[in-house]
Amino acid sequence: KSIEASGMRAREFKRMDICFAVDVTGSANAFIQPAIAKIKEIVNFVLRYLGKGGSVRIAMVGFRDFCDRSNQFTIFDFSDSISDFVKFLNTVECTGGGDACEDVIGGLSKAASLSWSGKIRCLFLVTHTPPHGRRFYEASRLGSGWDDYPDTPQQNGPANEALRAFPAADIQLVCCKVDDCTKKAYEVFAEVYNENKQGMRMMNVALSGTASDFCQAIVSSTTSTIATSVVRWHAQQLEKDKKAGMGAIAEEGEYSCEPESELEPISWDVGAGWRTHAATLYYYDMSRLPDPASRVDATIQVVTQQHTVAIAPKPFGQGGMRLAYAMLLLTVGQKQCVAKQYKRRRPAEEEKKLHYQDILTQEVARHLAAAFTYKSKKPVQFLRVALMEVHGPTTEWFYVETFMSGDYTKYTSNTSYASHDSDVAQAFSHFTWDYSGGRMMVTDIQGVGSALTDPQIHSEDRGSFGRGNLGTYGMDTFFMRHQCNYLCHQLKLRQSNVQMAAFCRSGSVTSWAGSDQIGSVAACVCDIEVKFTDHLNVVVRWRSLSSCSKFEVAVCTHIEEILQRQTDECQILLEKLAPRTLHTVHIRGIVNDEPAPNPGSISFETPDPHAAAAEDMVSCSSCSAPVRASDTSGGTFTSGVFFCKRCEANLRAETEHNQCGFCGGRFEFSPWEVRVLCTPRPQFCRKCRRGEET
């Protein structure tokens, strides 16, 4: 149900309005004819890019000059019918205009007043000449026939009003450069348009008179508009949360609100100023829950340990909300740990609650990481963390984890940030959403190699997992920018309806040639799948919907075609593809030696093979030393916990004693699970446990 619910949100967000404001005087044929030739292709590309739930409406405002009076504007308001739009274009007469300059400002004002309703809005301005008014061109151009209204008041107040109306209505303005004479006008437009508080920036694109160039320029600008709309939509959602008192925190925003603190380099030499205390560590065990992803605050077993700890006097690091102190567990061979405390001090019980939410988040992430590791054979581990109560004159609460040595990397944030080497991190986030049935997603992935810490969880339950929980729109924001990689393909992860189709595991079978009715498809292939046989070698398979004897396969990167080949099989091997590149495969059936219309398409990104070695580095759960997953003890891909061979041997060799709660006899047990995995001490001897089992 959670995954299905994303379809309703997709239909809401993926509504796109595209409007063309066009100079339709005698020189406009250079736009009209390419538009007629390519408009179907453009709309179908946008629909294919948006994917499930996507819809597109088109409008046009044709403007001429003051002297054309009743024929000054030709308007087609928004419609989802391509055929009606093409019929309208065929009726447009490119006539009129007096001097060189045209009523561009009037055209923009008319465009602003159309029935905009889409969540993604884009206006393309196409004009060969600037508006009337000295403000919009160089003084050297003034002369006979250039501008009959150089001092028109329209160039000031009305022009500014029209340009400011677009960002206020979330309309992306794209100015298409056809001639150099519009350069100064576009600079003035950008200066006024870019003053908006929404952070929107005017876009420029160059056009020539060819249909293919026109199509490429419009498509490129449209996809950029979609990307920037995603970021703007997310910011608007955060603002709504703040006004509603939800208090959610996004890393790009409130995480930097706490004051900076004085730091000192990390040192493990206990010296002056170090505090030594008795402390109680509480470990929250979820390992026996059948489905941690569906359990938030269910029956969680608490394991308590008593320790003596030494805490450094000053922090060695800080995040947006917490300070990190060096800490030694003196009762466990001076084990190196990190104790984290909130910068802004609160009452003890409130701090305890906040730390508990953070620990619960990491514990859920830890068990989801174990499931991901088992299925993908890519090691991902979250450190085991504890809530620490320091016993002193006043009670203090800390969040404690094992110290990790090595280079600390931020792979993703809890919004849309992703580093260049975040393939595994992004696939893990996608996996957690799929594994939980769309109920939650682990984000904000960071750590040393594959040893991770401090995640955030987006959940349908906004009351869980702390202030970094951005709910369903946090998950939606991830998918709007997420481009499925080789691990997503390998795991056959379901796609969110919110995800753009060009970034999905299995692209929708859509039409490049198009039809009069938006969204109708009559393709010869379907069920296209990608399988990575190696990092840069790919097998693409599909199913034929007709009796095609051959298929034509074209492979493109962005707008460049890198391969075209025919095959009589329903699969093709693509070898030695460029790493970290988005590839699109178009598959067209051939019937009676003629290409069938409407090819099927799929897009995928090839991984970076050089990042594979770094991804396999994990942290020993006992000594925290970095170690390759392949060098750790067997079975760790199942448990999601990794130990170096030395620590495993030492821990397995130790024994402890306890009194059986049933027969009263003393028995030995290995502290392996108790000390390292933090599971409860066994309460019964092996003989009595066997009796219980029978």
Rosetta blueprint (number, residue, H / E / L):
1 K L
2 S H
3 I H
4 E H
5 A H
6 S H
7 G H
8 M H
9 R H
10 A H
11 R H
12 E H
13 F H
14 K L
15 R E
16 M E
17 D E
18 I E
19 C E
20 F E
21 A E
22 V E
23 D E
24 V L
25 T L
26 G L
27 S L
28 A L
29 N H
30 A H
31 F H
32 I H
33 Q H
34 P H
35 A H
36 I H
37 A H
38 K H
39 I H
40 K H
41 E H
42 I H
43 V H
44 N H
45 F H
46 V H
47 L H
48 R H
49 Y H
50 L H
51 G L
52 K L
53 G L
54 G L
55 S E
56 V E
57 R E
58 I E
59 A E
60 M E
61 V E
62 G E
63 F E
64 R L
65 D L
66 F H
67 C H
68 D H
69 R H
70 S H
71 N H
72 Q L
73 F E
74 T E
75 I E
76 F E
77 D E
78 F E
79 S E
80 D L
81 S L
82 I H
83 S H
84 D H
85 F H
86 V H
87 K H
88 F H
89 L H
90 N H
91 T H
92 V L
93 E L
94 C L
95 T L
96 G L
97 G L
98 G L
99 D L
100 A L
101 C L
102 E E
103 D L
104 V H
105 I H
106 G H
107 G H
108 L H
109 S H
110 K H
111 A H
112 A H
113 S L
114 L L
115 S L
116 W L
117 S L
118 G L
119 K L
120 I E
121 R E
122 C E
123 L E
124 F E
125 L E
126 V E
127 T E
128 H L
129 T L
130 P L
131 P E
132 H L
133 G L
134 R H
135 R H
136 F H
137 Y L
138 E L
139 A H
140 S H
141 R H
142 L L
143 G L
144 S L
145 G L
146 W L
147 D L
148 D L
149 Y L
150 P L
151 D L
152 T L
153 P H
154 Q H
155 Q H
156 N L
157 G H
158 P H
159 A H
160 N H
161 E H
162 A H
163 L H
164 R H
165 A H
166 F H
167 P H
168 A H
169 A L
170 D L
171 I E
172 Q E
173 L E
174 V E
175 C E
176 C E
177 K E
178 V L
179 D L
180 D H
181 C H
182 T H
183 K H
184 K H
185 A H
186 Y H
187 E H
188 V H
189 F H
190 A H
191 E H
192 V H
193 Y H
194 N L
195 E L
196 N L
197 K L
198 Q L
199 G L
200 M L
201 R L
202 M L
203 M E
204 N E
205 V E
206 A E
207 L L
208 S L
209 G L
210 T L
211 A H
212 S H
213 D H
214 F H
215 C H
216 Q H
217 A H
218 I H
219 V H
220 S H
221 S H
222 T H
223 T H
224 S H
225 T H
226 I H
227 A H
228 T H
229 S H
230 V H
231 V H
232 R H
233 W H
234 H H
235 A H
236 Q H
237 Q H
238 L H
239 E H
240 K H
241 D H
242 K H
243 K H
244 A H
245 G L
246 M L
247 G L
248 A L
249 I L
250 A L
251 E L
252 E L
253 G L
254 E H
255 Y H
256 S H
257 C L
258 E L
259 P L
260 E L
261 S L
262 E L
263 L L
264 E L
265 P L
266 I L
267 S L
268 W L
269 D L
270 V L
271 G L
272 A L
273 G L
274 W L
275 R E
276 T E
277 H E
278 A E
279 A E
280 T E
281 L E
282 Y E
283 Y E
284 Y E
285 D E
286 M L
287 S L
288 R L
289 L L
290 P L
291 D L
292 P H
293 A H
294 S H
295 R L
296 V L
297 D L
298 A L
299 T L
300 I L
301 Q E
302 V E
303 V E
304 T E
305 Q E
306 Q E
307 H E
308 T E
309 V E
310 A E
311 I E
312 A L
313 P L
314 K L
315 P L
316 F L
317 G E
318 Q E
319 G L
320 G L
321 M L
322 R E
323 L E
324 A E
325 Y E
326 A E
327 M E
328 L E
329 L E
330 L H
331 T H
332 V H
333 G L
334 Q L
335 K E
336 Q E
337 C E
338 V E
339 A E
340 K E
341 Q E
342 Y E
343 K L
344 R L
345 R L
346 R L
347 P L
348 A H
349 E H
350 E H
351 E H
352 K H
353 K H
354 L H
355 H H
356 Y H
357 Q H
358 D H
359 I H
360 L H
361 T H
362 Q H
363 E H
364 V H
365 A H
366 R H
367 H H
368 L H
369 A H
370 A H
371 A H
372 F H
373 T H
374 Y H
375 K H
376 S H
377 K L
378 K L
379 P L
380 V L
381 Q E
382 F E
383 L L
384 R L
385 V E
386 A E
387 L E
388 M E
389 E E
390 V E
391 H E
392 G L
393 P L
394 T L
395 T L
396 E E
397 W E
398 F E
399 Y E
400 V E
401 E E
402 T E
403 F L
404 M L
405 S L
406 G L
407 D L
408 Y L
409 T E
410 K E
411 Y L
412 T E
413 S L
414 N L
415 T L
416 S L
417 Y L
418 A E
419 S L
420 H L
421 D L
422 S L
423 D H
424 V H
425 A H
426 Q H
427 A H
428 F H
429 S H
430 H H
431 F H
432 T H
433 W H
434 D H
435 Y H
436 S L
437 G L
438 G L
439 R L
440 M E
441 M E
442 V E
443 T E
444 D L
445 I L
446 Q E
447 G E
448 V E
449 G L
450 S L
451 A E
452 L E
453 T L
454 D L
455 P L
456 Q E
457 I E
458 H E
459 S E
460 E L
461 D L
462 R L
463 G L
464 S L
465 F L
466 G L
467 R L
468 G L
469 N L
470 L L
471 G H
472 T H
473 Y H
474 G H
475 M H
476 D H
477 T H
478 F H
479 F H
480 M H
481 R H
482 H L
483 Q L
484 C L
485 N L
486 Y H
487 L H
488 C H
489 H H
490 Q H
491 L H
492 K L
493 L L
494 R L
495 Q L
496 S L
497 N L
498 V L
499 Q L
500 M L
501 A H
502 A H
503 F H
504 C L
505 R L
506 S L
507 G L
508 S L
509 V L
510 T L
511 S L
512 W L
513 A L
514 G L
515 S L
516 D L
517 Q L
518 I L
519 G L
520 S L
521 V L
522 A L
523 A L
524 C L
525 V E
526 C E
527 D E
528 I E
529 E E
530 V E
531 K E
532 F E
533 T L
534 D L
535 H L
536 L L
537 N L
538 V E
539 V E
540 V E
541 R E
542 W E
543 R E
544 S E
545 L L
546 S L
547 S L
548 C L
549 S L
550 K E
551 F E
552 E E
553 V E
554 A E
555 V E
556 C E
557 T E
558 H L
559 I L
560 E E
561 E E
562 I E
563 L E
564 Q E
565 R E
566 Q E
567 T E
568 D L
569 E L
570 C L
571 Q E
572 I E
573 L E
574 L E
575 E L
576 K L
577 L L
578 A L
579 P L
580 R L
581 T L
582 L E
583 H E
584 T E
585 V E
586 H E
587 I E
588 R E
589 G E
590 I E
591 V E
592 N L
593 D L
594 E E
595 P E
596 A L
597 P L
598 N L
599 P L
600 G E
601 S E
602 I E
603 S E
604 F E
605 E E
606 T L
607 P L
608 D L
609 P H
610 H H
611 A H
612 A H
613 A H
614 A H
615 E H
616 D L
617 M E
618 V E
619 S E
620 C L
621 S L
622 S L
623 C L
624 S L
625 A L
626 P E
627 V E
628 R E
629 A H
630 S H
631 D H
632 T L
633 S L
634 G L
635 G L
636 T H
637 F H
638 T H
639 S H
640 G L
641 V L
642 F L
643 F L
644 C L
645 K H
646 R H
647 C H
648 E H
649 A H
650 N H
651 L H
652 R H
653 A H
654 E L
655 T L
656 E E
657 H E
658 N E
659 Q E
660 C L
661 G L
662 F L
663 C L
664 G L
665 G L
666 R E
667 F E
668 E E
669 F E
670 S L
671 P L
672 W H
673 E H
674 V H
675 R H
676 V H
677 L H
678 C L
679 T L
680 P L
681 R L
682 P L
683 Q L
684 F L
685 C L
686 R H
687 K H
688 C H
689 R H
690 R H
691 G H
692 E H
693 E H
694 T L
